[in-house]
Amino acid sequence: FRQFKEQQSDFGTMIYDPGYYNTAVCKSQITYIDGDRGILEYRGYPIEELAEKSSFLEVGYLLIYGDLPNREQLNVWQTKIMNHTFIHENLISMMKGFRYDAHPMGMLISTMSAMSTFYPDANPSLAGVDIYKNKQLMNKQIFRILGKLPTIAACAYRHRIGRPYNDPLNTFTYTENFLYMLDRLSETNYKPHPTLTRALDKLFIIHADHELNCSTATMRQISSTLVDPYTAVAGAASALYGPLHGGATEAVLRMLEAIGTVENIPNFLSLVKQKKQRLMGFGHRVYKSYDPRAKILKKVTQEIFDLLGMNPLMKIAVELERLALSDSYFIDRQLYPNVDFYSGIIYKSMGFPTDMFPVLFSIPRAAGWLAHWVEGLSDPELRIFRPRQVYLGRRGLTYAPLESRQ
Ligand code: ACO
């Protein structure tokens, strides 16, 4: 698309599209969403089937390489990732320097960013080779990021609760190892409960990608400069941290806690309609119907409650959903529960503190970020992302020296 100008002083013809509501910035074969019909597919496979039948690492492979792995490919992929779960001692020392009550997401973002200084082979200007043309070198960064992210997340959690960090145990599966690093109490025969492991694995699968959501668009934007993937992932995670994106799960929990009882819901909803509050976990830029991920999660919630007992916040959530979905304010604006509405209740029931929620989102979303990293960099049409603006400020002023200013 070329800028069209009639005369020098024109802005030229540009699309003014705040928030990129209707702007496509790339072509992709990774994730398909039909927001009106509530359809989500990774590489052509329905999310419902993947959540039911696959493991998270299988789905990560599918997203990044385009096809489901066969048994041998899956074994190699798992082994490569699990061989990269340990993090450098100096990174651990760095993490130990954070305040005792540091937000785990801040720790994750900073540590991921610091990783770029530990792996100069990922930095095109330091490596002396164009890593984007070297499949093996790109794969190495993928193994490192996916392998180390749960370890960083677990260390951030242990730091937050004032306990020693745990080493990974690579004989476990990806998700088992993550739960093990969070919880391990002693050396003896500790194994996370299979129902919790499977529930978390399903959560990881449904969070793994969602085409150009804000953090993935950030990943594409940062990577378009050809910076190393650790820096790009840290930037994507920063976007995810915001309360309108990955931070929404945390915000849903805080909202449900603030509502407190079912009786307070009508009053809360009237504040939402007056735009004094936002109904967190509702609404989506793309879904104008029920988010298919929220449907899957509603079922997972039941599996968790069967094991651990009902979370009292669930009663408020169910009633809130019922009242909102029968209210013309939400119907007219096509506002339905999104993935964050139920995920927070599941995390809470599993014992995760609220500030771990964006961290739990970032671990699986990294698979999506990396899939877009690979696809973006292999796109012959890739150009550095550089949107335009409509300048409305003053022009051509005369500079006044400091002494003469009023
Ligand atoms: N509560 C109340 N009203 C809402 C909500 C909500 N959650 N979401 C949208 N609306 C209203 C807006 O006020 C606006 O009303 P208006 O037409 O009277 O001005 C209308 O619905 C359209 O909303 P937009 O803000 O234009 O929608 P947009 O696509 O820009 O925002 C977003 C999408 C950010 C997700 C929004 O729905 C929201 O803030 N939801 C709550 C936060 C949340 O749950 N985020 C998680 C998203 S999913 C994810 O990141 C994994």
Residues whose N, C-alpha, C, O or C-beta is under 5 A from the ligand:
A	BS01	ACO	P243 L244 H245 G246 A248 V272 Q277 R278 L279 M280 G281 F282 G283 H284 R285 R333 N338 D340
